[in-house]
């Protein structure tokens, strides 16, 4: 038979298709890592490494510049 209901879930992606990864401008104690779209599970290991490096003080801000939330002008 036909399905009883239908559902559509949107992927959490951003206009430029790149995730936001990096420290919050509002608090250095907040690290953003979101917007991976359909590649969330695939990119989870490298995202976790980048976040762990930031937390441990080993992160390279220049390396994360393409993923900064500020790239959207806010």
mmCIF file as gemmi writes it, N, C-alpha and C atoms, coordinates in Angstrom:
data_model
loop_
_atom_site.group_PDB
_atom_site.id
_atom_site.type_symbol
_atom_site.label_atom_id
_atom_site.label_alt_id
_atom_site.label_comp_id
_atom_site.label_asym_id
_atom_site.label_entity_id
_atom_site.label_seq_id
_atom_site.pdbx_PDB_ins_code
_atom_site.Cartn_x
_atom_site.Cartn_y
_atom_site.Cartn_z
_atom_site.occupancy
_atom_site.B_iso_or_equiv
_atom_site.pdbx_formal_charge
_atom_site.auth_seq_id
_atom_site.auth_asym_id
_atom_site.pdbx_PDB_model_num
ATOM 1 N N . UNK Axp A 1 ? 0.792 -1.176 0 1 0 ? 1 A 1
ATOM 2 C CA . UNK Axp A 1 ? 0 0 0 1 0 ? 1 A 1
ATOM 3 C C . UNK Axp A 1 ? 0.843 1.251 0 1 0 ? 1 A 1
ATOM 4 N N . UNK Axp A 2 ? 0.152 2.34 0.076 1 0 ? 2 A 1
ATOM 5 C CA . UNK Axp A 2 ? 0.827 3.639 0.096 1 0 ? 2 A 1
ATOM 6 C C . UNK Axp A 2 ? 1.234 3.994 1.526 1 0 ? 2 A 1
ATOM 7 N N . UNK Axp A 3 ? 2.25 4.827 1.672 1 0 ? 3 A 1
ATOM 8 C CA . UNK Axp A 3 ? 2.697 5.211 3.015 1 0 ? 3 A 1
ATOM 9 C C . UNK Axp A 3 ? 1.619 6.003 3.753 1 0 ? 3 A 1
ATOM 10 N N . UNK Axp A 4 ? 1.568 5.821 5.064 1 0 ? 4 A 1
ATOM 11 C CA . UNK Axp A 4 ? 0.583 6.522 5.883 1 0 ? 4 A 1
ATOM 12 C C . UNK Axp A 4 ? 0.949 7.989 6.054 1 0 ? 4 A 1
ATOM 13 N N . UNK Axp A 5 ? 2.238 8.296 6.011 1 0 ? 5 A 1
ATOM 14 C CA . UNK Axp A 5 ? 2.671 9.682 6.153 1 0 ? 5 A 1
ATOM 15 C C . UNK Axp A 5 ? 4.011 9.857 5.444 1 0 ? 5 A 1
ATOM 16 N N . UNK Axp A 6 ? 4.367 11.097 5.221 1 0 ? 6 A 1
ATOM 17 C CA . UNK Axp A 6 ? 5.647 11.418 4.603 1 0 ? 6 A 1
ATOM 18 C C . UNK Axp A 6 ? 6.365 12.431 5.467 1 0 ? 6 A 1
ATOM 19 N N . UNK Axp A 7 ? 7.69 12.423 5.388 1 0 ? 7 A 1
ATOM 20 C CA . UNK Axp A 7 ? 8.491 13.349 6.178 1 0 ? 7 A 1
ATOM 21 C C . UNK Axp A 7 ? 9.698 13.764 5.358 1 0 ? 7 A 1
ATOM 22 N N . UNK Axp A 8 ? 10.107 15.001 5.496 1 0 ? 8 A 1
ATOM 23 C CA . UNK Axp A 8 ? 11.287 15.499 4.808 1 0 ? 8 A 1
ATOM 24 C C . UNK Axp A 8 ? 12.146 16.223 5.821 1 0 ? 8 A 1
ATOM 25 N N . UNK Axp A 9 ? 13.393 15.821 5.939 1 0 ? 9 A 1
ATOM 26 C CA . UNK Axp A 9 ? 14.324 16.491 6.842 1 0 ? 9 A 1
ATOM 27 C C . UNK Axp A 9 ? 15.35 17.274 6.04 1 0 ? 9 A 1
ATOM 28 N N . UNK Axp A 10 ? 15.605 18.486 6.442 1 0 ? 10 A 1
ATOM 29 C CA . UNK Axp A 10 ? 16.586 19.316 5.761 1 0 ? 10 A 1
ATOM 30 C C . UNK Axp A 10 ? 17.971 19.075 6.348 1 0 ? 10 A 1
ATOM 31 N N . UNK Axp A 11 ? 18.969 19.101 5.507 1 0 ? 11 A 1
ATOM 32 C CA . UNK Axp A 11 ? 20.348 18.939 5.95 1 0 ? 11 A 1
ATOM 33 C C . UNK Axp A 11 ? 20.838 20.25 6.548 1 0 ? 11 A 1
ATOM 34 N N . UNK Axp A 12 ? 21.608 20.173 7.639 1 0 ? 12 A 1
ATOM 35 C CA . UNK Axp A 12 ? 22.128 21.395 8.263 1 0 ? 12 A 1
ATOM 36 C C . UNK Axp A 12 ? 23.341 21.918 7.493 1 0 ? 12 A 1
ATOM 37 N N . UNK Axp A 13 ? 23.082 22.577 6.377 1 0 ? 13 A 1
ATOM 38 C CA . UNK Axp A 13 ? 24.187 23.087 5.576 1 0 ? 13 A 1
ATOM 39 C C . UNK Axp A 13 ? 24.086 24.603 5.45 1 0 ? 13 A 1
ATOM 40 N N . UNK Axp A 14 ? 25.192 25.215 5.084 1 0 ? 14 A 1
ATOM 41 C CA . UNK Axp A 14 ? 25.287 26.665 4.994 1 0 ? 14 A 1
ATOM 42 C C . UNK Axp A 14 ? 25.339 27.099 3.531 1 0 ? 14 A 1
ATOM 43 N N . UNK Axp A 15 ? 25.148 28.387 3.252 1 0 ? 15 A 1
ATOM 44 C CA . UNK Axp A 15 ? 25.076 28.858 1.866 1 0 ? 15 A 1
ATOM 45 C C . UNK Axp A 15 ? 26.28 28.491 0.999 1 0 ? 15 A 1
ATOM 46 N N . UNK Axp A 16 ? 27.48 28.429 1.59 1 0 ? 16 A 1
ATOM 47 C CA . UNK Axp A 16 ? 28.673 28.102 0.804 1 0 ? 16 A 1
ATOM 48 C C . UNK Axp A 16 ? 29.063 26.627 0.904 1 0 ? 16 A 1
ATOM 49 N N . UNK Axp A 17 ? 28.217 25.829 1.533 1 0 ? 17 A 1
ATOM 50 C CA . UNK Axp A 17 ? 28.404 24.375 1.668 1 0 ? 17 A 1
ATOM 51 C C . UNK Axp A 17 ? 29.597 23.974 2.524 1 0 ? 17 A 1
ATOM 52 N N . UNK Axp A 18 ? 30.18 24.913 3.268 1 0 ? 18 A 1
ATOM 53 C CA . UNK Axp A 18 ? 31.276 24.588 4.195 1 0 ? 18 A 1
ATOM 54 C C . UNK Axp A 18 ? 30.76 24.697 5.619 1 0 ? 18 A 1
ATOM 55 N N . UNK Axp A 19 ? 31.222 23.834 6.515 1 0 ? 19 A 1
ATOM 56 C CA . UNK Axp A 19 ? 30.787 23.93 7.906 1 0 ? 19 A 1
ATOM 57 C C . UNK Axp A 19 ? 31.433 25.112 8.62 1 0 ? 19 A 1
ATOM 58 N N . UNK Axp A 20 ? 30.897 25.447 9.772 1 0 ? 20 A 1
ATOM 59 C CA . UNK Axp A 20 ? 31.518 26.407 10.681 1 0 ? 20 A 1
ATOM 60 C C . UNK Axp A 20 ? 32.274 25.587 11.716 1 0 ? 20 A 1
ATOM 61 N N . UNK Axp A 21 ? 33.567 25.852 11.835 1 0 ? 21 A 1
ATOM 62 C CA . UNK Axp A 21 ? 34.41 25.19 12.828 1 0 ? 21 A 1
ATOM 63 C C . UNK Axp A 21 ? 35.319 26.254 13.417 1 0 ? 21 A 1
ATOM 64 N N . UNK Axp A 22 ? 35.272 26.427 14.731 1 0 ? 22 A 1
ATOM 65 C CA . UNK Axp A 22 ? 36.157 27.387 15.377 1 0 ? 22 A 1
ATOM 66 C C . UNK Axp A 22 ? 35.561 27.956 16.637 1 0 ? 22 A 1
ATOM 67 N N . UNK Axp A 23 ? 36.376 28.744 17.316 1 0 ? 23 A 1
ATOM 68 C CA . UNK Axp A 23 ? 35.96 29.36 18.573 1 0 ? 23 A 1
ATOM 69 C C . UNK Axp A 23 ? 34.902 30.429 18.322 1 0 ? 23 A 1
ATOM 70 N N . UNK Axp A 24 ? 34.005 30.556 19.268 1 0 ? 24 A 1
ATOM 71 C CA . UNK Axp A 24 ? 32.969 31.581 19.212 1 0 ? 24 A 1
ATOM 72 C C . UNK Axp A 24 ? 33.588 32.948 19.459 1 0 ? 24 A 1
ATOM 73 N N . UNK Axp A 25 ? 33.08 33.963 18.797 1 0 ? 25 A 1
ATOM 74 C CA . UNK Axp A 25 ? 33.538 35.325 19.078 1 0 ? 25 A 1
ATOM 75 C C . UNK Axp A 25 ? 33.04 35.792 20.431 1 0 ? 25 A 1
ATOM 76 N N . UNK Axp A 26 ? 31.935 35.214 20.892 1 0 ? 26 A 1
ATOM 77 C CA . UNK Axp A 26 ? 31.35 35.625 22.162 1 0 ? 26 A 1
ATOM 78 C C . UNK Axp A 26 ? 32.008 35.024 23.384 1 0 ? 26 A 1
ATOM 79 N N . UNK Axp A 27 ? 32.632 33.866 23.233 1 0 ? 27 A 1
ATOM 80 C CA . UNK Axp A 27 ? 33.269 33.186 24.366 1 0 ? 27 A 1
ATOM 81 C C . UNK Axp A 27 ? 34.303 32.195 23.853 1 0 ? 27 A 1
ATOM 82 N N . UNK Axp A 28 ? 35.51 32.3 24.355 1 0 ? 28 A 1
ATOM 83 C CA . UNK Axp A 28 ? 36.56 31.361 23.955 1 0 ? 28 A 1
ATOM 84 C C . UNK Axp A 28 ? 36.291 29.96 24.491 1 0 ? 28 A 1
ATOM 85 N N . UNK Axp A 29 ? 35.325 29.84 25.391 1 0 ? 29 A 1
ATOM 86 C CA . UNK Axp A 29 ? 34.973 28.536 25.955 1 0 ? 29 A 1
ATOM 87 C C . UNK Axp A 29 ? 33.938 27.798 25.109 1 0 ? 29 A 1
ATOM 88 N N . UNK Axp A 30 ? 33.502 28.423 24.018 1 0 ? 30 A 1
ATOM 89 C CA . UNK Axp A 30 ? 32.516 27.803 23.124 1 0 ? 30 A 1
ATOM 90 C C . UNK Axp A 30 ? 33.184 27.547 21.773 1 0 ? 30 A 1
ATOM 91 N N . UNK Axp A 31 ? 33.137 26.303 21.327 1 0 ? 31 A 1
ATOM 92 C CA . UNK Axp A 31 ? 33.693 25.92 20.031 1 0 ? 31 A 1
ATOM 93 C C . UNK Axp A 31 ? 32.533 25.499 19.128 1 0 ? 31 A 1
ATOM 94 N N . UNK Axp A 32 ? 32.448 26.113 17.961 1 0 ? 32 A 1
ATOM 95 C CA . UNK Axp A 32 ? 31.407 25.758 16.998 1 0 ? 32 A 1
ATOM 96 C C . UNK Axp A 32 ? 31.904 24.654 16.061 1 0 ? 32 A 1
ATOM 97 N N . UNK Axp A 33 ? 31.027 23.729 15.746 1 0 ? 33 A 1
ATOM 98 C CA . UNK Axp A 33 ? 31.312 22.676 14.759 1 0 ? 33 A 1
ATOM 99 C C . UNK Axp A 33 ? 29.965 22.196 14.221 1 0 ? 33 A 1
ATOM 100 N N . UNK Axp A 34 ? 29.455 22.879 13.196 1 0 ? 34 A 1
ATOM 101 C CA . UNK Axp A 34 ? 28.131 22.547 12.662 1 0 ? 34 A 1
ATOM 102 C C . UNK Axp A 34 ? 28.049 22.903 11.185 1 0 ? 34 A 1
ATOM 103 N N . UNK Axp A 35 ? 26.994 22.417 10.55 1 0 ? 35 A 1
ATOM 104 C CA . UNK Axp A 35 ? 26.727 22.755 9.156 1 0 ? 35 A 1
ATOM 105 C C . UNK Axp A 35 ? 27.436 21.864 8.151 1 0 ? 35 A 1
ATOM 106 N N . UNK Axp A 36 ? 27.682 20.622 8.517 1 0 ? 36 A 1
ATOM 107 C CA . UNK Axp A 36 ? 28.399 19.697 7.645 1 0 ? 36 A 1
ATOM 108 C C . UNK Axp A 36 ? 27.517 19.098 6.544 1 0 ? 36 A 1
ATOM 109 N N . UNK Axp A 37 ? 26.236 19.424 6.56 1 0 ? 37 A 1
ATOM 110 C CA . UNK Axp A 37 ? 25.34 18.908 5.533 1 0 ? 37 A 1
ATOM 111 C C . UNK Axp A 37 ? 25.29 17.393 5.53 1 0 ? 37 A 1
ATOM 112 N N . UNK Axp A 38 ? 25.276 16.807 4.353 1 0 ? 38 A 1
ATOM 113 C CA . UNK Axp A 38 ? 25.178 15.349 4.239 1 0 ? 38 A 1
ATOM 114 C C . UNK Axp A 38 ? 26.509 14.647 4.531 1 0 ? 38 A 1
ATOM 115 N N . UNK Axp A 39 ? 27.568 15.407 4.837 1 0 ? 39 A 1
ATOM 116 C CA . UNK Axp A 39 ? 28.874 14.812 5.123 1 0 ? 39 A 1
ATOM 117 C C . UNK Axp A 39 ? 29.204 14.784 6.613 1 0 ? 39 A 1
ATOM 118 N N . UNK Axp A 40 ? 28.202 14.957 7.456 1 0 ? 40 A 1
ATOM 119 C CA . UNK Axp A 40 ? 28.443 15.007 8.894 1 0 ? 40 A 1
ATOM 120 C C . UNK Axp A 40 ? 29.195 13.817 9.445 1 0 ? 40 A 1
ATOM 121 N N . UNK Axp A 41 ? 28.742 12.615 9.153 1 0 ? 41 A 1
ATOM 122 C CA . UNK Axp A 41 ? 29.426 11.419 9.662 1 0 ? 41 A 1
ATOM 123 C C . UNK Axp A 41 ? 30.795 11.247 9.019 1 0 ? 41 A 1
ATOM 124 N N . UNK Axp A 42 ? 30.902 11.566 7.754 1 0 ? 42 A 1
ATOM 125 C CA . UNK Axp A 42 ? 32.176 11.427 7.051 1 0 ? 42 A 1
ATOM 126 C C . UNK Axp A 42 ? 33.23 12.38 7.603 1 0 ? 42 A 1
ATOM 127 N N . UNK Axp A 43 ? 32.826 13.615 7.906 1 0 ? 43 A 1
ATOM 128 C CA . UNK Axp A 43 ? 33.771 14.625 8.38 1 0 ? 43 A 1
ATOM 129 C C . UNK Axp A 43 ? 33.926 14.649 9.899 1 0 ? 43 A 1
ATOM 130 N N . UNK Axp A 44 ? 33.192 13.803 10.61 1 0 ? 44 A 1
ATOM 131 C CA . UNK Axp A 44 ? 33.253 13.802 12.073 1 0 ? 44 A 1
ATOM 132 C C . UNK Axp A 44 ? 34.662 13.583 12.619 1 0 ? 44 A 1
ATOM 133 N N . UNK Axp A 45 ? 35.453 12.635 12.116 1 0 ? 45 A 1
ATOM 134 C CA . UNK Axp A 45 ? 36.788 12.427 12.688 1 0 ? 45 A 1
ATOM 135 C C . UNK Axp A 45 ? 37.715 13.642 12.55 1 0 ? 45 A 1
ATOM 136 N N . UNK Axp A 46 ? 37.768 14.265 11.386 1 0 ? 46 A 1
ATOM 137 C CA . UNK Axp A 46 ? 38.649 15.422 11.225 1 0 ? 46 A 1
ATOM 138 C C . UNK Axp A 46 ? 38.109 16.621 11.997 1 0 ? 46 A 1
ATOM 139 N N . UNK Axp A 47 ? 36.792 16.775 12.045 1 0 ? 47 A 1
ATOM 140 C CA . UNK Axp A 47 ? 36.214 17.859 12.832 1 0 ? 47 A 1
ATOM 141 C C . UNK Axp A 47 ? 36.548 17.673 14.305 1 0 ? 47 A 1
ATOM 142 N N . UNK Axp A 48 ? 36.446 16.447 14.791 1 0 ? 48 A 1
ATOM 143 C CA . UNK Axp A 48 ? 36.788 16.159 16.189 1 0 ? 48 A 1
ATOM 144 C C . UNK Axp A 48 ? 38.247 16.48 16.466 1 0 ? 48 A 1
ATOM 145 N N . UNK Axp A 49 ? 39.128 16.158 15.541 1 0 ? 49 A 1
ATOM 146 C CA . UNK Axp A 49 ? 40.558 16.465 15.721 1 0 ? 49 A 1
ATOM 147 C C . UNK Axp A 49 ? 40.783 17.967 15.775 1 0 ? 49 A 1
ATOM 148 N N . UNK Axp A 50 ? 40.153 18.715 14.88 1 0 ? 50 A 1
ATOM 149 C CA . UNK Axp A 50 ? 40.302 20.169 14.867 1 0 ? 50 A 1
ATOM 150 C C . UNK Axp A 50 ? 39.786 20.791 16.158 1 0 ? 50 A 1
ATOM 151 N N . UNK Axp A 51 ? 38.634 20.315 16.631 1 0 ? 51 A 1
ATOM 152 C CA . UNK Axp A 51 ? 38.063 20.832 17.88 1 0 ? 51 A 1
ATOM 153 C C . UNK Axp A 51 ? 38.961 20.464 19.061 1 0 ? 51 A 1
ATOM 154 N N . UNK Axp A 52 ? 39.456 19.226 19.099 1 0 ? 52 A 1
ATOM 155 C CA . UNK Axp A 52 ? 40.354 18.804 20.183 1 0 ? 52 A 1
ATOM 156 C C . UNK Axp A 52 ? 41.624 19.652 20.191 1 0 ? 52 A 1
ATOM 157 N N . UNK Axp A 53 ? 42.16 19.952 19.019 1 0 ? 53 A 1
ATOM 158 C CA . UNK Axp A 53 ? 43.352 20.797 18.942 1 0 ? 53 A 1
ATOM 159 C C . UNK Axp A 53 ? 43.066 22.203 19.459 1 0 ? 53 A 1
ATOM 160 N N . UNK Axp A 54 ? 41.903 22.748 19.13 1 0 ? 54 A 1
ATOM 161 C CA . UNK Axp A 54 ? 41.534 24.071 19.645 1 0 ? 54 A 1
ATOM 162 C C . UNK Axp A 54 ? 41.437 24.06 21.163 1 0 ? 54 A 1
ATOM 163 N N . UNK Axp A 55 ? 40.772 23.054 21.691 1 0 ? 55 A 1
ATOM 164 C CA . UNK Axp A 55 ? 40.608 22.956 23.143 1 0 ? 55 A 1
ATOM 165 C C . UNK Axp A 55 ? 41.963 22.798 23.825 1 0 ? 55 A 1
ATOM 166 N N . UNK Axp A 56 ? 42.858 22.03 23.205 1 0 ? 56 A 1
ATOM 167 C CA . UNK Axp A 56 ? 44.177 21.784 23.784 1 0 ? 56 A 1
ATOM 168 C C . UNK Axp A 56 ? 45.2 22.871 23.509 1 0 ? 56 A 1
ATOM 169 N N . UNK Axp A 57 ? 44.792 23.945 22.846 1 0 ? 57 A 1
ATOM 170 C CA . UNK Axp A 57 ? 45.709 25.043 22.565 1 0 ? 57 A 1
ATOM 171 C C . UNK Axp A 57 ? 46.67 24.761 21.417 1 0 ? 57 A 1
ATOM 172 N N . UNK Axp A 58 ? 46.391 23.755 20.619 1 0 ? 58 A 1
ATOM 173 C CA . UNK Axp A 58 ? 47.257 23.391 19.499 1 0 ? 58 A 1
ATOM 174 C C . UNK Axp A 58 ? 46.658 23.781 18.152 1 0 ? 58 A 1
ATOM 175 N N . UNK Axp A 59 ? 45.522 24.427 18.168 1 0 ? 59 A 1
ATOM 176 C CA . UNK Axp A 59 ? 44.836 24.77 16.925 1 0 ? 59 A 1
ATOM 177 C C . UNK Axp A 59 ? 45.535 25.878 16.161 1 0 ? 59 A 1
ATOM 178 N N . UNK Axp A 60 ? 45.435 25.842 14.856 1 0 ? 60 A 1
ATOM 179 C CA . UNK Axp A 60 ? 46.008 26.858 13.981 1 0 ? 60 A 1
ATOM 180 C C . UNK Axp A 60 ? 44.868 27.707 13.418 1 0 ? 60 A 1
ATOM 181 N N . UNK Axp A 61 ? 44.686 28.927 13.954 1 0 ? 61 A 1
ATOM 182 C CA . UNK Axp A 61 ? 43.571 29.77 13.494 1 0 ? 61 A 1
ATOM 183 C C . UNK Axp A 61 ? 43.581 30.012 11.983 1 0 ? 61 A 1
ATOM 184 N N . UNK Axp A 62 ? 44.755 30.136 11.381 1 0 ? 62 A 1
ATOM 185 C CA . UNK Axp A 62 ? 44.826 30.368 9.934 1 0 ? 62 A 1
ATOM 186 C C . UNK Axp A 62 ? 44.27 29.17 9.169 1 0 ? 62 A 1
ATOM 187 N N . UNK Axp A 63 ? 44.495 27.988 9.682 1 0 ? 63 A 1
ATOM 188 C CA . UNK Axp A 63 ? 43.999 26.772 9.028 1 0 ? 63 A 1
ATOM 189 C C . UNK Axp A 63 ? 42.468 26.713 9.058 1 0 ? 63 A 1
ATOM 190 N N . UNK Axp A 64 ? 41.893 27.3 10.104 1 0 ? 64 A 1
ATOM 191 C CA . UNK Axp A 64 ? 40.44 27.263 10.258 1 0 ? 64 A 1
ATOM 192 C C . UNK Axp A 64 ? 39.735 28.493 9.678 1 0 ? 64 A 1
ATOM 193 N N . UNK Axp A 65 ? 40.48 29.453 9.179 1 0 ? 65 A 1
ATOM 194 C CA . UNK Axp A 65 ? 39.877 30.687 8.656 1 0 ? 65 A 1
ATOM 195 C C . UNK Axp A 65 ? 38.782 30.429 7.617 1 0 ? 65 A 1
ATOM 196 N N . UNK Axp A 66 ? 38.947 29.468 6.7 1 0 ? 66 A 1
ATOM 197 C CA . UNK Axp A 66 ? 37.875 29.228 5.72 1 0 ? 66 A 1
ATOM 198 C C . UNK Axp A 66 ? 36.574 28.72 6.341 1 0 ? 66 A 1
ATOM 199 N N . UNK Axp A 67 ? 36.639 28.299 7.603 1 0 ? 67 A 1
ATOM 200 C CA . UNK Axp A 67 ? 35.466 27.74 8.272 1 0 ? 67 A 1
ATOM 201 C C . UNK Axp A 67 ? 34.914 28.663 9.361 1 0 ? 67 A 1
ATOM 202 N N . UNK Axp A 68 ? 35.429 29.876 9.45 1 0 ? 68 A 1
ATOM 203 C CA . UNK Axp A 68 ? 35.012 30.816 10.492 1 0 ? 68 A 1
ATOM 204 C C . UNK Axp A 68 ? 33.575 31.284 10.271 1 0 ? 68 A 1
ATOM 205 N N . UNK Axp A 69 ? 32.85 31.448 11.365 1 0 ? 69 A 1
ATOM 206 C CA . UNK Axp A 69 ? 31.472 31.941 11.279 1 0 ? 69 A 1
ATOM 207 C C . UNK Axp A 69 ? 31.427 33.352 10.707 1 0 ? 69 A 1
ATOM 208 N N . UNK Axp A 70 ? 32.462 34.138 10.934 1 0 ? 70 A 1
ATOM 209 C CA . UNK Axp A 70 ? 32.513 35.516 10.471 1 0 ? 70 A 1
ATOM 210 C C . UNK Axp A 70 ? 32.553 35.677 8.961 1 0 ? 70 A 1
ATOM 211 N N . UNK Axp A 71 ? 32.732 34.59 8.232 1 0 ? 71 A 1
ATOM 212 C CA . UNK Axp A 71 ? 32.784 34.7 6.769 1 0 ? 71 A 1
ATOM 213 C C . UNK Axp A 71 ? 31.451 35.145 6.179 1 0 ? 71 A 1
ATOM 214 N N . UNK Axp A 72 ? 30.404 35.104 6.98 1 0 ? 72 A 1
ATOM 215 C CA . UNK Axp A 72 ? 29.087 35.532 6.516 1 0 ? 72 A 1
ATOM 216 C C . UNK Axp A 72 ? 28.813 36.993 6.844 1 0 ? 72 A 1
ATOM 217 N N . UNK Axp A 73 ? 29.814 37.689 7.376 1 0 ? 73 A 1
ATOM 218 C CA . UNK Axp A 73 ? 29.702 39.119 7.604 1 0 ? 73 A 1
ATOM 219 C C . UNK Axp A 73 ? 28.949 39.538 8.839 1 0 ? 73 A 1
ATOM 220 N N . UNK Axp A 74 ? 28.761 38.634 9.767 1 0 ? 74 A 1
ATOM 221 C CA . UNK Axp A 74 ? 28.05 38.998 10.996 1 0 ? 74 A 1
ATOM 222 C C . UNK Axp A 74 ? 28.944 38.873 12.179 1 0 ? 74 A 1
